[in-house]
Amino acid sequence: MRRVMVIPVYYSRSKSEGHQDGDSVYDHPTPIDEDGTLKRTLESIRIIKNQDFQLVILVSPTSEELTDRAKEKVNKILSEVNLDIQTFIFTPAELEKIKALAAEQDVDQSVIKLMNIRGYANVRNMCIYTAYILGAEMAMLIDDDELFEKEDFVDLASQYIGGRLYGKTIDGVAGYYLNKYGNYYDDVDIEPWMTYWDRFGFKGKAFDKIIGQEPRIKLTPFAFGGAMIIHRNLFKTVPFDPNVTRGEDIDYLINAKMFGFHFFLDRELSIKHLPPKKTHPVWKRFREDIYRFLYEKAKIDSQRDLPNMNKVTSHDFDPYPGNFLTNELEDMIFKANIMLAMDYLSNGDIESAKETMNNIYLSKYDAMPKFNVFDAFIELQKDWKSLLSFTKQYMIDIRAIMDMAEFGYVKKYDKKSELVSMSRDEMETLLKSMDFFKNLEDDEINTLAAIAKMKEYPENTFIGKSNEKVVRMRIIYKGVVRIQKETLSGDSVDLAILEKGDYFGESFDKNFTSYVDIIAEEDCELIEIEHADLVSLIESQPMLGIRILQMLNAKLSLKLKTLNERYTLLSDRGSSIY
């Protein structure tokens, strides 16, 4: 399984410069002249035994003018940590190159706008987007203020994802945070004003029910953005919603559930969370909660019946966040802000009391969405699929941009498939070395060598795409090839992994079009024979033609049976791929 771990890191101007108009706002971005927490997180990766994954550091500066300095800073940290993991540094600069390519191809502006690395939900989308570019089957979303303490973290993250449990697909796996004391509760003090806004109390009940009790893995109403494992089938279909300014992780779980995807929490999948102290005042953090919960409630309330959709209610997410998505929400906001304002007044903080009372006004006249939230998300989902479709079509160019973002990148080759210059004698020697041709006589192999060619395909490039005419037969000499098909619901199903000696494209029907995508899982060398040349050879030398056809037919029935069984099993459909 191809795994990609993505860690976003947020950089702001130095404290002496301060925040400026137009800068993005985050909880605790690292000032560009300070060390921050990223190095500590990266150093903790060393504890992980299974390091069979790629790593992306996604750089989100509060202003794009900080991009170069932020990239230099990440480069320096990576050099000091010196991990033995293929690592990419993805910044707004790389994203601008992809956006420019999209603009050249007249991609809709609504689609191009999704390529945005500012704001929490947009950053999460770019996390799963970079994972998609790298061909990930699972994306591991981690934050830069966390520490790995479990050496089997990656194995635990991989154990269930993509499987089935209780008759449901496991499309997402939620880990959970441990605080500095080693428990899973929020490290907060409960205060009187929280009587009508008992968010941490309901969270505690939810944590006790889901994290604190058996079985190990169970359906969950909540997830943590810095400990989310998302399967490719889910992140290809459901994006994060940029219109939700906070709580994008739980909002993503709601969106996923609406469209029939399932998140399970794994009690074994924990990570230490050590965030810097929050500096925003309580009234401001409360205001952010007001906007997020009113938005999510509006999304649930505005649902309508659509194909492949599963309507959800607030109770599907009890006890948290479900208790903040009911018709009692406005009353809870009013009462809690009155109590918080009185708390501020009793301490002589008149300005904070005013801002707290303003929360009530904003909840009535500004925080309520002025548009149909559900319909807006449906349009977003369409744009997301269009973005991935564009990316798939121009994957070679986009992957080249990604490769140049690799830490310590050295250009080894042009990322294009190329014919290998080879004499007929060299080709004959190569064919004789392969088991595939072992039943042919020397003179027959010599004849085939005249029409065979060798072609190189770099890792993660398309060898063939669905709906393309199949005009040549290919035999793998080196490397690994993945056969992939999209189901009617848009999910990707891996049908087969082919290795040296395996072949494909053997149909001689000139009108035959492929039903599958064929991708180089790693750098490959393929022997290719044009169908037209092979047909001419069979017509001119019938006996040789019969031997070749017998050789192909001996394996063809088993190959088709295996592929169809796997497709039927993974897609839950009875239809054949042929």
N, C-alpha and C positions, 0 to 999 in steps of 0.2 A: 504494500500500500504506500503510495507516494504521499508524504506528509510535509506540510509547510507550517512552521511556527512564525507568527507575525507579532512583533512588539512595536507598538507606536510610541514615539517619544516626542514630547512637546517642549519647544524652546521659545522663550520670550526675550525681549530686550533686557539689557542689564538693569539692575535696580536703580542705578544712577540715571538711566534714560527714562525708565518708567513706561507705563502703558500710554499708547498714543491712539488717537481716533483712527478707526479702521482696523485696529489689531483684533485678532480673535481672542476670545475670553475662555480660559480654562481654569480648573480648580487650583492647580499648583504646577504651572509650567516651570521648567528649569531656566533660570536666567542664563543667557548665553555665555556669561563669564564665570559660571559656577559649575561644579562637578555633577550635581544631581544624583539620581539613584540608578541610572542605567547600568553603570559599570558593576554595581553590586548584583544586579539581576543577572547580567551576563556571566559573571564569575560563578554564580550559583548553578548555571547550566552544566558545569563540569561534573556535578554529582550524578547527572543522568547517565545511566548505563547505555541505553539504546539511543545513539545519536544519529540514527538513520533518518534524518530530516533536513530540509533546507530552512534557513533562517532569513527573515526579512526584517530589517529595522526601518520602520516607516516614519519618516521625519516630518513633523507638522509644526513649522514655526508660526508664531502669532502674526508675523509679517513676512512676506516672501523675500524681502530684502535681506532677511537673516539666513536664507537657504544655504548659501555657500559656507558661511561660518558654522552653521549647524552640521553640515555634512563633514566639514573638517573635524569638528569635535567628535562626531560619531566614529570617524576613521581613526582618530587618535585612541579612543576608548577600545575599539576593536583590536588595534595593534597591541595595546597593553594587555588585554585579556587573552588574546591569541587562542581562540577556539579552533578546533579542528573540524569545523562545520562550514559548508558552503553558505556564504552570507551575502545578502544584497542590501544596499542602502538605497531606499526608494524615497525620493524627495519631490517637491513641486517641479523641479527641473525635468525629471524623467516624465512626470505626468504631462507637462506642457508639450513634450515631443509626441506623446500619444494623441493628445488633443489636436495637435497640428495635423497629424496623419488623418484623424477623423474628419477634420474640416476639409482637407483635400478631397476626401471621398464623399463630401456632401452629406455627412451624417447629421441628423436633426440636432438643433441646438439643445433641445430638451434632453437628448441623450448625452451630448458633450458636457452639459452642466453637471451630470452625475459624477464626472471625473473631477472631484473636488476634495482637497485634503485639509479643509478647514471646518471645524465643528466636529463634535464627538461622533455623531451618526455618520457623517461623511467620511471621517477617518476610519470607522469600522468598515464602511463599504470598500474603501481602498485596501483594507486588510484582506478582505475576501477576494477582491479583484486581483491583487498581486498573487494570491494563492491560486486563483484560476489561471493566470498567465503561466505560472510554473507547473500547471497540470496536476495540482493537488487533488487527491481524493478526500483528504480531510485537512481542514485549516484549524490550527491551534492558536487561539487568540489569548495573548498574555500581555500584562501591563508592565511598565518599566519601574514600578515601585513594589515588586514582588520578589520572593525568594523561593527557589525550588528546594524542597527538603526531602522529597521522595526520589530515590534513585530509579524507581520503576515508573516515573510519571508518564513517559511517552508510551510505554507498554500498557499502562492503565487507560490512557486516553484512547488508545487504538483498539482495546479489547472488544468493545461492544459496538462502536460506531459503524453504521451501515448494516448492522444485523437486524434481527427481529426479537421481540420479547413481548409476551402477553398478546400475541397477534398483531403487534404494531411495529412499524419500522423504527429503528433508532437513528433518527436524522441529526440529532444534536445531543451532545453529552455535556452537562453542566458540572464543573467542579465547584469548589467553594473555598472561601477565604478563611484562614486562621489568623487571628489578631496576635499582637505581641505577647499575649498571655497564653497563646496556644489553644484558644477556644473559638467557636464559630460565631459568637455574638458580636453585634456592633459595640465598639468601645465608646459608649456615650453615657452621660448621666441623665436619668429621667427627671424631668422638671414638671411643676404643676401645670404649666400651660399646655402640656402634651395630653391632658385629660381627654380632650376632644380630637386630638391628632396623634393617636397612639401608634404611630408608624413603626417605631422600634419594638413596641409590644407585640404587634401583629407579625412583624418580621421574626421576632423570637419564637412565636408559636409555630410559624411556618418552618423555621429552621429546625426546631425540635421534632416536628412531625416528619420532615423529609430527610434531614441530615442525621438527626439523632436516633432514628429508629431503623430496624431492619424492614425490608431486605436491603441489600447493598445498593441495588439500582432500581429506581422507581420513577414514574412520571412526576414532573415537577412544575409548579406554577411560577417559579422564579429562576433566574440565572444570573451569573456574574460576568460582566463583560471581559474581565481579565482572566477568566478561567472557562472559556467556551470552546468546545470542540464541535465544529460544524462540518457535516458531510457535504460533498460536492453537489449531490442531488438537491440539497436544501439551498445552498448559497447560489446555485445557478437559477433558482426560481424566486427566492425571497430576498430582497435587499433590506438593509436597515433604512428606516424612514428619516430623512434629513429634517423633516418638519417637527420632529420631537427633539427638543433642545437638551433634555436630560433624560436619564433612565432608558437610554436606547437599547440596553441589553434586555430588559423585561419587555419593552415594546416589541423587540424582535421575536421574542418567544410568543407573544400574542399574535403577531403577523403569521408566524410559522404555523401555529395551531389553526388559524383561520383557513389555511390552505392544506390541511391534512397532514402536516409534518409534526413530529413528536420529539420533545425534549425530555430526556431522562437525567436525573442527578445520580452521580456515582459517589457513594459515601467514602470511597477510598481515594478519590481524586481531589486532594487538598493542596493548597499553595499558601505560603505565608504572605500576608498583605501588610506592608508597612508604609502607608502613605504619609507624606508630610502633613503637618497640622493644617487644618483648613483655616483660612484667614477671612473668608467672607462672613459678615454678620448673620445671625440666625434668621432675621426677617428676610434677608435676601435668599438664603437657601430655602426658606419656606416658600418664597415667591416662585422659585424654580419648580418646586414640587407641585404648586398649584397649577402652573402651566402644563406640566407633563401629565398630571392625572386628569385634568379636564380634557386634554387632547386625546388621551387614550380612551377615556369614557366616550367621547364623541365618535371615535373610530368604531367602537363596539356598537354604539347606538345607531350608527348610520349604515350598518351592514345590510346587504341585500343578497338575494339568492343568485349565485353564479355557478357555472360548471366547475367541478372539482373543488368546491369551497365547503367549509364546515363552519357554520355559524357558531359563534362563541358567546358566552355571557360572563358577567363579572364573577359568578360563582365558580366558573371553571378555574379561577385563579385564587380561590380562597385558601388559606386566610389572608395571604399577601401575594400580590397587590389587590386581590379581589375586593377587600373591604374599602378600598379607596376608589372604586370604580362603580359604586352604586348611586342611587338617587339621593342618598344622604350626603353626598360629597359637598355640595354647596353649604349645607348647614354646618358640616364639620369645619369647613374653611372659615365661616363667619365666627363661630364660637371660639375656635382656637386662636384666631387673630385678636379677638377682643381680650382674651386672657393674656396673650403675649404682650399686647400693647400696655395692659395694666402692669405687667411685670416690668416693662421698660420704664414706665412712669414712676413706679415705686423706687426705682434706682436712679431717678433724675435724668434719664436719657430721653429727652423730649423728641429729638429728631428721629431716633429709631422707632419711637412710638408712632410718630406720624407715618413713617414708611410702612409700619405694620398695618395701620388702619388703611393705608392706600392699597394694601394687598386685597382687602375686601372689595374695594372699588374695581381694581383690575380684574378680579375674578369674575365680575359681572359684565364688564364692558370691554375688556381687552383680551383676556386669556381664553375666552370662549371662541373657538375657531369660527371664522366667517365663511367657511366653505365646507363642502361635504368631504369629510376626512377620509372616509372609506373609498369614495370614488377617486380622490386624489391619489390614494395609495395604489389603486388598480392601475392608474396611468403611470405611476412611478414604476410599478412592476413591469409594465410593457416596455418602458424605456430601458429598464435594467436588462431585460432579455435582448433588446436591440443592441445594447452596449456589448454584451457577451457575444452576440452574433457577429458584430463588426470585428471584435477582437479575434474570434475564431477564424474569420475570413482573412485577416491580415496578421495571423499569429507569427509568421516568420519575421516580419518587420518589428512587431511589438516585442517578441522574445529577444530580438537583437538589442532593443533599447534596454530591456531588463538585464541582459547579459552584461552590458556595459556598466550597469550599476553594481555589478558584483564587487565585493570588497577584494582588493588586490587584483582586479581584472587585468588580464593580459590577453590581447586578441590572438586567438589560436588559429582561427579560420573564419572565412566569410560564412555566415549562417545561411548557406544555400546548398541545395542538393547539387552534386556535380558528378559527371561521368568520370570514371577512372581510366586513364590511358593504359591499355593492356594489349599486348600482341596476341595473335591467335594461339601460339604455342603456350603462352602464359595462361590464357584462359583454359586451354585444354588440360594443363597440369592442375589448375585450380578445380575444374569439374571432376577430374579423376580422384581428387582428395576427398570428395564429398560422398557420404553414404547414399545420398539421393540418387546418384547416377551409377551406383555400383553394379547394377544388372545390365548395363550397356557395354558393348564391345568398344575397343579403342577407336576403331574407325568411325563408329557412331558418335562417340564423344567428340571426335575431331570435327565431325560435321556440325554438331551442335555448337561447338566453340566458335564457328564462323558467324553465327547469328546472335550469340549471347553477349551481353554487355554488363559491366560492373558499374554500379552507381552508389555514391555515398549519400546518406541522409543524416544530418546532425540531429542530436537529441531534441525531442519535443516538436519536430516538424511533421507536417502531414505528408504521408506517402500517397494516400488516396483519400478522397472525401465521398460521403454519401451523395448519390445522384449524379456522380461522374461516370462517363463511359469507361468500361474496363477494356483496355486495349493491349495489355501486356501481362504476362505471367512473371511472378517474382519469387525467387528462392533466397532465403536468408543465409548469407555466408558468415556474417559476424553481426552481433548485437541482438537486441530484443525488440519485438514489435507488439504493440497493443491493438487489438481489434475492439472497437467501441461502437455502440449503437444507441441512438436516442429513442426512448419509448414514446408512446402517444402523449404522455403527460409531460414530456420534455426532460425526463430524467436520463442520465447517461448510465448505460450498463456496459461493463467490461465483459465481453464475450470470451475473449481468449488472450493469452500471452504466448506469442510464437517466438521460437528461438532458432538457433542454427539448424539448417536442414528442413525447416518447415517452409511451406510455400502457400501462395494465395494468388488470386487473379487467374485461375485456370480455365474459366469459362471461355469458349470460343465463339459464343454468340455475339455478333458484331453490334447488336442492339442492347446488349446487357448493360445495365447500370448498377452501380454498387449500392447496397443498402446499409453500408457500415462506413465508419471512419477508421482509417488505418494510420497509426501514429508511431513514430520512432520513440520508443521508451528510453533508448540510449543511442549513442552514435551507432549507425548501422551501415553495413555494406551488403547490398543486394545484387544478385544476379538477375538480370531482366532479359526476357525474350519477348519480342513483339508477337502478338497473335498472328498478324499477317505473315510474318516470316515463318512461324511455326506451321501454319496451314500450308504454305507453299512447300515446306520441307516434307510434310506428310503426303502431299499430293505427288511429289517427285520421287519419294522413297516410301512407298506404302508399308513395307515390312518394319522399317524404323518407326514410322508413325504408329503402327499397331503396338509396338513395344512401349512407346512413350505413353500412349493412352492407357494401356494395361497398368503401367506403373502409377499413373495418376488415379485411375479408378480404384486401385487397391486401397488407397487411403481416403478417397473422397467420401464414401458413405459414412465412415466412422467420424470424419471431420464434421460433416453436416449434422449428424446426430448429436454430437457433443455440443456444438454451437447452439443448436435449437433448444436442447435441454437446459443449457445455462441461461439463455435468454428468457425462456419460459419461467424458470425458477426465480430469477432476479427481478423480473418485471411484473410478476403475478398476472401475466396474460398468457393466453393459450396460442397466440399467433406466432407464426414462424418468421424467421428473418429472411427466408427466401420465398 
